[in-house]
Amino acid sequence: MKTFDVVIVGGGIIGGSIAFDLARRNLRVAVLDRRELMQEASWAAAGMLSPAPDCPAAIPLVPLGRASLELYPKFVEAVEDASGQSTGYRMGGAIEAIFRGDAERELSTLVALHHGLGLACEPLPLDEAMKMEPALGRDARVAAFLPDECSIEPRKLSSAVFAAAASKGATLRPGAEVVSLAFDKKKCAGVKTFGGEIFHAGQVVLAAGCWSSQVPDAAPYAPTFPVRGQMAALRHCGTPIGYVLRSEDGYLVPRGLESPQTIVVGSTIEHAGYEKLVTSGGIEKILAAANELVPELAKAEIIETWCGLRPGTPDQLPILGPADVDGLVFATGHYRNGILLAPATAKLVGEWITERRIFIDWEPFSPLRFTGASVDRSATA
Ligand SMILES: Cc1cc2nc3c(=O)[nH]c(=O)nc-3n(C[C@H](O)[C@H](O)[C@H](O)COP(=O)(O)OP(=O)(O)OC[C@H]3O[C@@H](n4cnc5c(N)ncnc54)[C@H](O)[C@@H]3O)c2cc1C
């Protein structure tokens, strides 16, 4: 039997960032993952740090996204210092190009939407865009510059975050699948694993990505589901690409500037269950979008393809905050924004657990929005 202050279920970027935050506050923390750590959505992500909403449903998320982007430089510094590893964090902005439809009108809407949400976004005359990014496709009709956006390398970041958490004393337990929460009367008092091990804890944090809904007793609070995204990496030997580039059909994220450059391109949004499959149709779609953004990429070698399962939620907002039973906190459902939201999520959960205070309103993301009534939890595991 093991006893911790906090047990975190799920070893993705969310679980790892919370573990690092709590371990720095001198709490005894354990992260349990059913597989190896950081092999799921957090490993698959592109690494854009963009607080812009990609649909109207995501607008309530913008303040949290902005706050997280502001936390990023200090978060990266702390993680890199503690781990001795680089995270591939890059500032510099993103260019969004529009290739179809009523492009001028789309551009004004894009700029107005950003300004209304307090996000920097300026129309970029095409000759300026071509100077900033000479490889940009000549078929672009209009473009905008988003100067505050950044990018990071999620695989490096996740590795550094867990190394940082371990350096501060966090216990990392891959291969520990949580099969139930353990209750002591009405309080959540730990978890039980598939192997029958019990981990006692003052607080349990549920951060199991799209699988959160599969943990018994967690499902009513966290009706998460998988949303598959396919990705590819290209080896680009042509004109270096300096910015994150996006169009209406896809995006590409350069990793560093040295030649040959690795360019990560994505992504699909598919409701295909828990099956992780890279398909010819999916890859065709993302490569077409990449080649339109930068036609030179048609000559680039495909060096890797992969996919990951984003943790979707019914209203496309994350699930953050305490349940209506003591000792149980949720940090899941980050859908397309978990890399961006990791620093803010860690700070929110860390401050709430240790000081019962929050630095930004998380009420819109409460797990109680799904439950309606409280659930009977008198059984013990
Ligand atoms: C293709 C793609 C591109 C993306 N691009 C971006 C991007 O550019 N920017 C951005 O901000 N976000 C992006 N995202 C979204 C981001 O990756 C996710 O929101 C984020 O990784 C979610 O992190 P997580 O830790 O909640 O989940 P995960 O990384 O999926 O981790 C959950 C972990 O929980 C474990 N687990 C599950 N069940 C149990 C159990 N019962 N017991 C123990 N462990 C369990 C799993 O094994 C897993 O390791 C992208 C996602 C994908 C798929």
The ligand as an SDF file (V2000), in Angstrom:
LIG
                    3D

 53 58  0  0  0  0  0  0  0  0999 V2000
   -2.6720   15.2470  -34.0850 C   0  0  0  0  0  0  0  0  0  0  0  0
   -2.8010   16.1560  -32.8950 C   0  0  0  0  0  0  0  0  0  0  0  0
   -2.3160   17.4660  -32.9780 C   0  0  0  0  0  0  0  0  0  0  0  0
   -2.4160   18.3160  -31.8790 C   0  0  0  0  0  0  0  0  0  0  0  0
   -1.8660   19.5680  -31.9410 N   0  0  0  0  0  0  0  0  0  0  0  0
   -1.9310   20.3890  -30.8650 C   0  0  0  0  0  0  0  0  0  0  0  0
   -1.3120   21.6600  -30.9040 C   0  0  0  0  0  0  0  0  0  0  0  0
   -0.7090   22.0470  -31.9000 O   0  0  0  0  0  0  0  0  0  0  0  0
   -1.4010   22.4630  -29.7930 N   0  0  0  0  0  0  0  0  0  0  0  0
   -2.0680   22.0610  -28.6650 C   0  0  0  0  0  0  0  0  0  0  0  0
   -2.1370   22.8270  -27.7050 O   0  0  0  0  0  0  0  0  0  0  0  0
   -2.6400   20.8370  -28.5910 N   0  0  0  0  0  0  0  0  0  0  0  0
   -2.6000   20.0030  -29.6720 C   0  0  0  0  0  0  0  0  0  0  0  0
   -3.1890   18.7740  -29.6250 N   0  0  0  0  0  0  0  0  0  0  0  0
   -3.9890   18.4170  -28.4450 C   0  0  0  0  0  0  0  0  0  0  0  0
   -3.1130   17.9050  -27.3220 C   0  0  0  0  0  0  0  0  0  0  0  0
   -2.2080   16.9670  -27.8200 O   0  0  0  0  0  0  0  0  0  0  0  0
   -3.9930   17.2790  -26.2320 C   0  0  0  0  0  0  0  0  0  0  0  0
   -5.0160   18.1770  -25.8280 O   0  0  0  0  0  0  0  0  0  0  0  0
   -3.1400   16.9310  -25.0080 C   0  0  0  0  0  0  0  0  0  0  0  0
   -2.0290   16.1820  -25.3980 O   0  0  0  0  0  0  0  0  0  0  0  0
   -3.9520   16.1740  -23.9720 C   0  0  0  0  0  0  0  0  0  0  0  0
   -3.0560   15.7950  -22.9620 O   0  0  0  0  0  0  0  0  0  0  0  0
   -3.4810   14.7480  -21.8580 P   0  0  0  0  0  0  0  0  0  0  0  0
   -2.3290   14.6190  -20.9340 O   0  0  0  0  0  0  0  0  0  0  0  0
   -4.8070   15.1530  -21.3010 O   0  0  0  0  0  0  0  0  0  0  0  0
   -3.7870   13.4000  -22.6600 O   0  0  0  0  0  0  0  0  0  0  0  0
   -2.8040   12.2680  -23.2040 P   0  0  0  0  0  0  0  0  0  0  0  0
   -1.5360   12.8280  -23.7080 O   0  0  0  0  0  0  0  0  0  0  0  0
   -3.6090   11.4390  -24.1420 O   0  0  0  0  0  0  0  0  0  0  0  0
   -2.4540   11.4530  -21.9030 O   0  0  0  0  0  0  0  0  0  0  0  0
   -3.4140   10.7060  -21.2000 C   0  0  0  0  0  0  0  0  0  0  0  0
   -2.6790    9.5550  -20.5430 C   0  0  0  0  0  0  0  0  0  0  0  0
   -3.5810    8.8760  -19.6770 O   0  0  0  0  0  0  0  0  0  0  0  0
   -3.2460    7.4940  -19.7130 C   0  0  0  0  0  0  0  0  0  0  0  0
   -4.3780    6.7250  -19.2230 N   0  0  0  0  0  0  0  0  0  0  0  0
   -5.5670    6.5400  -19.8040 C   0  0  0  0  0  0  0  0  0  0  0  0
   -6.3700    5.7700  -19.0420 N   0  0  0  0  0  0  0  0  0  0  0  0
   -5.6540    5.4600  -17.9240 C   0  0  0  0  0  0  0  0  0  0  0  0
   -5.9220    4.6680  -16.7690 C   0  0  0  0  0  0  0  0  0  0  0  0
   -7.1130    4.0640  -16.5900 N   0  0  0  0  0  0  0  0  0  0  0  0
   -4.9630    4.5400  -15.8370 N   0  0  0  0  0  0  0  0  0  0  0  0
   -3.7470    5.1490  -15.9850 C   0  0  0  0  0  0  0  0  0  0  0  0
   -3.4450    5.9010  -17.0910 N   0  0  0  0  0  0  0  0  0  0  0  0
   -4.3820    6.0560  -18.0380 C   0  0  0  0  0  0  0  0  0  0  0  0
   -2.9040    7.2610  -21.1800 C   0  0  0  0  0  0  0  0  0  0  0  0
   -2.1300    6.0780  -21.3500 O   0  0  0  0  0  0  0  0  0  0  0  0
   -2.1660    8.5310  -21.5270 C   0  0  0  0  0  0  0  0  0  0  0  0
   -0.7580    8.3960  -21.3780 O   0  0  0  0  0  0  0  0  0  0  0  0
   -3.0550   17.8710  -30.6910 C   0  0  0  0  0  0  0  0  0  0  0  0
   -3.5070   16.5580  -30.6080 C   0  0  0  0  0  0  0  0  0  0  0  0
   -3.3740   15.7000  -31.6900 C   0  0  0  0  0  0  0  0  0  0  0  0
   -3.8390   14.2780  -31.5800 C   0  0  0  0  0  0  0  0  0  0  0  0
  1  2  1  0
  2  3  1  0
  2 52  2  0
  3  4  2  0
  4  5  1  0
  4 50  1  0
  5  6  2  0
  6  7  1  0
  6 13  1  0
  7  8  2  0
  7  9  1  0
  9 10  1  0
 10 11  2  0
 10 12  1  0
 12 13  2  0
 13 14  1  0
 14 15  1  0
 14 50  1  0
 15 16  1  0
 16 17  1  0
 16 18  1  0
 18 19  1  0
 18 20  1  0
 20 21  1  0
 20 22  1  0
 22 23  1  0
 23 24  1  0
 24 25  2  0
 24 26  1  0
 24 27  1  0
 27 28  1  0
 28 29  2  0
 28 30  1  0
 28 31  1  0
 31 32  1  0
 32 33  1  0
 33 34  1  0
 33 48  1  0
 34 35  1  0
 35 36  1  0
 35 46  1  0
 36 37  1  0
 36 45  1  0
 37 38  2  0
 38 39  1  0
 39 40  1  0
 39 45  2  0
 40 41  1  0
 40 42  2  0
 42 43  1  0
 43 44  2  0
 44 45  1  0
 46 47  1  0
 46 48  1  0
 48 49  1  0
 50 51  2  0
 51 52  1  0
 52 53  1  0
M  END
$$$$
